Amino acid sequence: MTVKTEAARGTLTYSRMRGMVAILIAFMKQRRMGLNDFIQKIANNSYACKHPEVQSILKISQPQEPELMNANPSPLPSPSQQINLGPSSHPHAKPSDFHFLKVIGKGSFGKVLLARHKAEEAFYAVKVLQKKAILKKKEEKHIMSERNVLLKNVRHPFLVGLHFSFQTADKLYFVLDYINGGELFYHLQRERCFLEPRARFYAAEIASALGYLHSLNIVYRDLKPENILLDSQGHIVLTDFGLCKENIEHNGTTSIFCGTPEYLAPEVLHKQPYDRTVDWWCLGAVLYEMLYGLPPFYSRNTAEMYDNILNKPLQLKPNITNSARHLLEGLLQKERTKRLGAKDDFMEIKNHVFFSLINWNDLINKKITPPFNPNVSGPSDLRHFDPEFTEEPVPNSIGRSPDSILLTASIKEAAEAFLGFSYAPPMDSFL
């Protein structure tokens, strides 16, 4: 039996039925006694009621739940067809909405592309991830965490924003702010190091972004120059939230070993419980690199570098001010309980003498003129992107699913792993 995924509004297709089954199973596990309240809340939400998935759910009466739970599934639709696997799917978003113009970044699970929305004529950075690669490395929790953190970034000027996300049978799509001033890493490579006023400006904006994440009980854990972008005016934009850890209270800790070798804090290397002060260690490492051209304790031999991080005293050359020296010594304190930021988090960094020239209200409102202007002429100006990316052909497969048929188990696993990934902002956020 062939099941159409593009069906008339109100028709119960197989993909919709699977979505509803997944929603109900997950919901009933969490709140078996509150289903009536849940349905009532949805019914009273005018925007939610317009959603085709919600309309289908509301048409199912409560006595039918056991029958629905035990339904024998029909054959799966071809993955080359467009399907939405999450309960909050954006019903209008699909790859064919975009012209994919250039590759502007690459990662373990996919690519970042410059794309122009056909209807809006707006430019976005679209991060396209392969579900198969994510599931193979068991990284689905990190991807969902990245999505969750992105949804909370809308109120901070130095964090990249998510416009919406959607998925097909085999790919995930993040539609993000397009930032084309280049990676901090790219500019640092070209100039080797920065003068102290420029490094102070960047460090202040980075610290502000980290402080905001911490206020949401989120630890970033992967601060490095490659994850720090400059916008078209030269302001910092922090990106890539795949290693963020949510729900870390002020004195809370975690112990998962993750990060980038050059920037790992000693407690992470020791595989000890660590807290949000790992981000202040990373800020110290990035500030050190901006001033000196290499991360602290750096060695081409990773084992030697790890030993340096754990055991070698911090060495600072005399070509920086005393306030910069004092800040680096505080941030790169090997004992986390003595590290700057351990007691009062961002406020300790904010009040340090190194930042005494920074008006933090002006900073957060972007009233301070950046020390460097990327001078981009417009969205199509790619001068600050690595040619290794931009000269690569845009894959034909970016906007469609493969013709080969995915196994039933793979589709089911992907549906459950990325349940709720799809996102569109509420209608009133556009008003």
C-alpha positions as CSV (number, residue, x, y, z in Angstrom):
1,M,0.0,0.0,0.0
2,T,1.4,3.4,-0.9
3,V,1.0,6.1,1.7
4,K,1.0,9.7,0.5
5,T,2.7,12.2,2.8
6,E,1.4,15.3,1.1
7,A,-2.3,14.8,1.9
8,A,-5.3,17.0,2.0
9,R,-5.7,18.8,5.3
10,G,-7.4,16.6,7.9
11,T,-6.5,13.3,6.2
12,L,-4.7,10.9,8.6
13,T,-1.5,9.9,6.7
14,Y,0.9,7.3,7.9
15,S,3.5,9.8,8.9
16,R,1.0,11.8,10.9
17,M,-0.2,8.7,12.6
18,R,3.3,7.8,13.6
19,G,3.9,11.3,14.9
20,M,0.8,11.1,17.0
21,V,1.7,7.7,18.3
22,A,5.1,9.0,19.4
23,I,3.6,12.1,21.0
24,L,1.0,10.1,22.9
25,I,3.5,7.4,24.1
26,A,6.0,10.1,25.3
27,F,3.3,12.2,26.9
28,M,1.5,9.3,28.7
29,K,4.8,8.1,30.1
30,Q,5.3,11.5,31.7
31,R,1.7,12.5,32.7
32,R,-0.6,9.5,32.5
33,M,-3.2,11.2,34.6
34,G,-3.1,14.6,32.9
35,L,-4.1,13.9,29.3
36,N,-7.4,15.6,29.5
37,D,-5.7,18.8,30.8
38,F,-3.2,18.6,28.0
39,I,-5.8,18.3,25.3
40,Q,-7.9,21.0,26.9
41,K,-4.9,23.4,26.8
42,I,-4.3,22.7,23.2
43,A,-7.9,23.2,22.3
44,N,-7.9,26.6,24.0
45,N,-4.8,27.7,22.0
46,S,-6.0,29.2,18.7
47,Y,-2.6,29.1,17.1
48,A,-1.9,25.5,18.1
49,C,-5.3,24.5,16.8
50,K,-4.4,25.6,13.3
51,H,-1.6,23.1,13.2
52,P,-2.5,20.1,11.1
53,E,-0.8,17.7,13.5
54,V,-2.8,19.1,16.4
55,Q,-6.0,19.0,14.4
56,S,-5.4,15.3,13.8
57,I,-4.7,14.6,17.4
58,L,-7.9,16.4,18.6
59,K,-10.0,14.3,16.2
60,I,-9.0,11.1,18.0
61,S,-11.3,10.5,20.9
62,Q,-9.8,9.2,24.2
63,P,-11.2,5.7,24.1
64,Q,-9.3,5.0,20.9
65,E,-5.9,5.4,22.5
66,P,-5.3,1.7,23.2
67,E,-6.3,0.8,19.7
68,L,-4.0,3.4,18.3
69,M,-1.1,2.3,20.4
70,N,-1.4,-1.3,19.2
71,A,-2.0,-0.5,15.5
72,N,0.0,-2.5,13.0
73,P,2.1,-0.1,11.0
74,S,1.6,0.2,7.2
75,P,4.6,0.2,4.9
76,L,6.9,3.2,5.4
77,P,6.9,6.0,2.8
78,S,9.9,6.4,0.6
79,P,12.5,8.6,2.4
80,S,12.8,10.6,-0.8
81,Q,9.4,12.0,0.0
82,Q,9.1,15.0,2.4
83,I,8.0,14.0,5.9
84,N,8.1,15.7,9.2
85,L,9.0,13.5,12.1
86,G,8.5,15.7,15.1
87,P,5.3,16.7,16.9
88,S,6.1,20.4,16.6
89,S,6.9,20.2,12.9
90,H,6.8,23.5,11.0
91,P,4.2,22.5,8.4
92,H,5.5,24.9,5.7
93,A,9.3,24.5,6.0
94,K,11.1,22.3,3.5
95,P,14.5,22.2,1.7
96,S,12.9,23.3,-1.6
97,D,12.1,26.7,0.1
98,F,15.8,27.6,-0.3
99,H,18.4,28.3,-2.9
100,F,21.5,26.7,-1.5
101,L,24.3,29.0,-2.8
102,K,27.7,28.2,-1.1
103,V,29.3,25.9,1.4
104,I,30.6,28.1,4.2
105,G,31.5,25.5,6.9
106,K,31.8,21.8,7.5
107,G,31.6,19.6,10.6
108,S,31.4,16.0,11.7
109,F,27.8,15.5,10.7
110,G,27.2,17.8,7.8
111,K,27.7,21.2,6.3
112,V,26.7,24.8,6.8
113,L,25.5,26.6,3.7
114,L,24.7,30.1,2.7
115,A,21.1,29.9,1.5
116,R,18.5,32.4,0.2
117,H,14.9,31.9,1.1
118,K,13.0,31.9,-2.2
119,A,9.9,33.7,-0.8
120,E,11.4,36.0,1.8
121,E,14.6,36.9,-0.3
122,A,16.4,36.7,3.0
123,F,19.8,35.1,3.5
124,Y,20.4,32.4,6.2
125,A,23.1,30.1,7.3
126,V,21.5,26.6,7.0
127,K,23.2,23.9,9.0
128,V,22.4,20.5,7.4
129,L,23.1,17.4,9.5
130,Q,23.0,13.8,8.5
131,K,20.9,11.8,10.9
132,K,22.7,8.5,10.0
133,A,26.0,10.0,11.1
134,I,24.6,11.4,14.3
135,L,23.0,8.1,15.3
136,K,26.1,6.1,14.4
137,K,28.1,8.2,16.9
138,K,25.3,8.3,19.4
139,E,25.3,12.1,19.4
140,E,21.6,12.7,19.1
141,K,21.4,14.1,22.7
142,H,24.0,16.8,21.8
143,I,22.1,17.8,18.7
144,M,18.8,18.1,20.6
145,S,20.7,20.1,23.3
146,E,22.0,22.4,20.6
147,R,18.5,23.0,19.4
148,N,17.2,23.6,22.9
149,V,20.0,26.2,23.6
150,L,19.4,27.9,20.3
151,L,15.8,28.4,21.3
152,K,16.9,30.4,24.4
153,N,19.4,32.6,22.5
154,V,16.9,35.1,21.1
155,R,17.5,37.7,23.8
156,H,21.3,38.1,23.6
157,P,23.1,40.1,20.9
158,F,26.3,38.0,21.0
159,L,24.7,34.5,20.4
160,V,23.7,33.2,17.0
161,G,19.9,33.1,16.6
162,L,17.7,30.2,15.3
163,H,14.9,31.3,13.0
164,F,13.4,27.8,12.6
165,S,14.3,24.2,12.2
166,F,12.8,21.3,10.3
167,Q,13.7,17.8,9.3
168,T,13.3,15.3,6.5
169,A,13.6,11.5,6.7
170,D,17.4,11.6,6.7
171,K,18.5,15.2,7.5
172,L,18.1,17.9,10.2
173,Y,18.0,21.6,9.2
174,F,18.9,24.5,11.4
175,V,18.0,27.9,9.8
176,L,20.3,30.3,11.5
177,D,21.5,34.0,11.4
178,Y,23.9,34.4,8.5
179,I,27.1,35.9,9.9
180,N,29.8,36.8,7.4
181,G,32.5,38.7,9.2
182,G,34.6,35.5,9.5
183,E,35.7,33.2,12.4
184,L,37.9,34.8,15.1
185,F,40.2,31.9,14.3
186,Y,40.5,33.1,10.7
187,H,41.4,36.6,11.7
188,L,43.8,35.4,14.3
189,Q,45.6,33.2,11.8
190,R,46.0,36.2,9.4
191,E,47.2,38.7,12.1
192,R,49.0,36.2,14.5
193,C,47.8,38.1,17.6
194,F,45.8,41.2,18.6
195,L,46.7,44.3,20.4
196,E,45.3,44.4,24.0
197,P,42.4,46.9,23.4
198,R,41.0,44.6,20.6
199,A,41.5,41.5,22.7
200,R,39.7,43.2,25.6
201,F,36.7,44.1,23.4
202,Y,36.3,40.6,22.1
203,A,36.8,39.1,25.6
204,A,34.1,41.4,27.1
205,E,31.5,40.4,24.5
206,I,32.4,36.7,24.8
207,A,32.2,37.0,28.6
208,S,28.8,38.7,28.3
209,A,27.5,35.8,26.2
210,L,28.8,33.2,28.6
211,G,27.3,35.0,31.5
212,Y,23.9,35.0,29.8
213,L,24.2,31.2,29.2
214,H,25.1,30.6,32.8
215,S,22.1,32.6,33.9
216,L,20.0,30.0,32.0
217,N,22.0,27.2,33.8
218,I,23.8,26.3,30.6
219,V,27.5,25.6,30.5
220,Y,29.0,26.1,27.0
221,R,32.0,23.8,27.3
222,D,33.5,24.4,23.8
223,L,34.7,28.0,23.6
224,K,37.5,28.3,21.0
225,P,38.3,30.8,18.2
226,E,36.6,28.5,15.6
227,N,33.2,28.9,17.4
228,I,33.5,32.7,17.7
229,L,32.3,34.6,14.6
230,L,32.4,38.3,13.8
231,D,29.3,39.9,12.3
232,S,29.3,42.4,9.5
233,Q,30.1,45.3,11.9
234,G,32.8,43.4,13.9
235,H,30.8,42.3,17.0
236,I,31.2,38.8,18.4
237,V,28.7,36.1,17.7
238,L,29.0,32.8,19.6
239,T,27.9,29.7,17.6
240,D,27.9,25.9,17.7
241,F,26.1,24.8,20.9
242,G,26.4,21.0,20.4
243,L,28.5,20.5,23.6
244,C,26.4,22.7,25.8
245,K,25.2,21.1,29.1
246,E,21.8,22.3,30.3
247,N,20.4,22.4,33.8
248,I,23.7,23.1,35.7
249,E,22.7,25.2,38.7
250,H,25.1,27.7,40.3
251,N,26.9,25.0,42.4
252,G,26.0,22.1,40.1
253,T,28.6,19.9,38.4
254,T,28.8,17.4,35.5
255,S,31.6,14.9,34.6
256,I,31.3,14.1,30.9
257,F,34.6,14.3,29.1
258,C,34.2,16.7,26.1
259,G,35.7,19.7,24.5
260,T,38.7,20.6,22.3
261,P,42.2,19.5,23.4
262,E,43.9,22.9,23.5
263,Y,41.2,24.4,25.7
264,L,40.4,21.6,28.1
265,A,40.4,22.6,31.8
266,P,42.5,20.5,34.2
267,E,39.5,19.2,36.0
268,V,38.1,17.9,32.8
269,L,41.4,16.1,31.9
270,H,41.4,14.6,35.4
271,K,37.8,13.4,34.7
272,Q,36.7,15.0,37.9
273,P,33.3,16.7,38.4
274,Y,33.4,20.2,36.9
275,D,31.1,23.2,36.9
276,R,30.5,26.4,34.9
277,T,34.0,27.6,35.7
278,V,35.3,25.5,32.8
279,D,33.9,28.3,30.6
280,W,36.1,30.9,32.4
281,W,39.1,28.7,31.9
282,C,38.3,28.6,28.2
283,L,37.9,32.4,28.1
284,G,41.3,32.6,29.7
285,A,42.7,30.3,27.0
286,V,41.1,32.3,24.2
287,L,42.3,35.6,25.6
288,Y,45.8,34.2,26.0
289,E,45.7,33.1,22.3
290,M,44.5,36.5,21.2
291,L,47.4,38.2,23.0
292,Y,50.2,35.6,22.3
293,G,49.1,33.8,19.1
294,L,48.9,30.3,20.6
295,P,46.8,28.7,23.3
296,P,48.5,28.4,26.7
297,F,50.3,25.1,27.4
298,Y,50.3,24.4,23.7
299,S,52.3,21.5,22.2
300,R,52.0,19.7,18.9
301,N,52.2,16.5,21.0
302,T,48.8,16.1,22.5
303,A,50.0,14.0,25.4
304,E,52.7,16.6,26.3
305,M,50.1,19.4,26.0
306,Y,47.8,17.6,28.4
307,D,50.7,17.2,30.8
308,N,51.4,20.9,30.5
309,I,47.8,21.8,31.3
310,L,47.8,19.6,34.4
311,N,51.3,20.3,35.7
312,K,53.2,23.2,34.0
313,P,52.9,26.7,35.7
314,L,51.4,29.4,33.6
315,Q,54.1,31.4,31.9
316,L,53.3,35.0,30.8
317,K,55.6,37.1,28.6
318,P,56.1,40.7,29.8
319,N,54.5,42.4,26.8
320,I,51.1,42.7,28.4
321,T,49.7,45.0,31.1
322,N,49.5,44.0,34.7
323,S,45.7,43.9,34.6
324,A,45.8,41.5,31.6
325,R,48.4,39.4,33.5
326,H,46.2,39.3,36.6
327,L,43.1,38.4,34.6
328,L,44.9,35.5,32.8
329,E,46.3,34.2,36.1
330,G,42.8,34.3,37.6
331,L,41.1,32.6,34.7
332,L,43.8,30.0,34.1
333,Q,43.9,28.9,37.7
334,K,44.3,25.1,37.7
335,E,42.2,24.7,40.9
336,R,38.6,25.5,39.8
337,T,37.5,26.5,43.3
338,K,40.1,29.3,43.3
339,R,39.5,30.3,39.7
340,L,38.1,33.7,38.9
341,G,34.4,33.3,38.5
342,A,34.1,30.4,41.0
343,K,32.3,32.6,43.7
344,D,30.2,35.1,41.8
345,D,30.4,33.8,38.2
346,F,30.2,36.5,35.5
347,M,30.1,39.4,38.0
348,E,33.7,38.6,39.0
349,I,34.9,38.8,35.4
350,K,32.8,41.9,34.7
351,N,34.3,43.8,37.7
352,H,37.9,42.8,37.0
353,V,40.2,45.8,36.5
354,F,41.1,44.6,33.0
355,F,37.6,45.5,32.0
356,S,37.4,48.8,33.8
357,L,37.4,50.7,30.5
358,I,34.3,48.8,29.3
359,N,30.9,50.3,29.8
360,W,28.9,47.1,30.0
361,N,25.5,48.8,29.2
362,D,26.9,50.3,26.0
363,L,28.6,46.9,25.2
364,I,25.3,44.9,25.4
365,N,23.5,47.5,23.3
366,K,26.3,47.5,20.7
367,K,27.1,51.2,21.3
368,I,30.8,50.5,21.4
369,T,32.4,50.7,18.0
370,P,34.3,47.5,17.3
371,P,38.1,47.8,16.9
372,F,38.0,46.0,13.6
373,N,35.4,46.2,10.8
374,P,35.2,43.3,8.4
375,N,34.0,45.7,5.6
376,V,31.8,43.2,3.9
377,S,29.8,44.6,1.0
378,G,26.7,42.4,1.5
379,P,25.5,38.8,2.0
380,S,27.3,37.6,-1.1
381,D,30.7,38.9,0.2
382,L,32.5,35.7,1.2
383,R,36.0,37.1,1.6
384,H,36.2,36.1,5.3
385,F,35.3,32.4,4.7
386,D,37.9,29.8,4.1
387,P,38.2,29.1,0.3
388,E,38.4,25.4,1.3
389,F,34.7,25.6,2.0
390,T,33.4,28.2,-0.5
391,E,35.1,26.6,-3.5
392,E,33.5,23.2,-2.7
393,P,30.5,22.4,-4.9
394,V,27.1,22.5,-3.2
395,P,26.0,18.9,-2.9
396,N,22.8,18.1,-4.9
397,S,21.6,16.0,-2.0
398,I,21.4,19.0,0.4
399,G,17.8,19.8,-0.6
400,R,16.5,16.2,-1.0
401,S,16.6,12.8,0.7
402,P,18.4,9.9,-1.0
403,D,16.6,7.6,-3.4
404,S,17.7,4.5,-1.5
405,I,15.1,3.1,0.9
406,L,15.9,3.4,4.6
407,L,15.2,0.4,6.8
408,T,12.1,0.6,8.9
409,A,14.2,0.4,12.1
410,S,16.3,3.3,10.9
411,I,13.3,5.5,10.2
412,K,11.8,4.6,13.6
413,E,15.0,5.2,15.4
414,A,15.5,8.6,13.8
415,A,11.8,9.5,14.5
416,E,12.2,8.8,18.2
417,A,15.7,10.2,18.5
418,F,14.8,13.6,17.0
419,L,11.2,13.9,18.3
420,G,10.3,17.5,18.7
421,F,13.3,18.8,16.7
422,S,11.2,20.9,14.3
423,Y,10.6,24.4,15.4
424,A,8.9,27.5,14.2
425,P,8.6,30.7,16.3
426,P,5.1,31.7,17.6
427,M,3.1,33.8,15.2
428,D,3.1,36.8,17.5
429,S,6.9,36.9,17.4
430,F,6.6,38.2,13.9
431,L,4.3,41.1,14.8
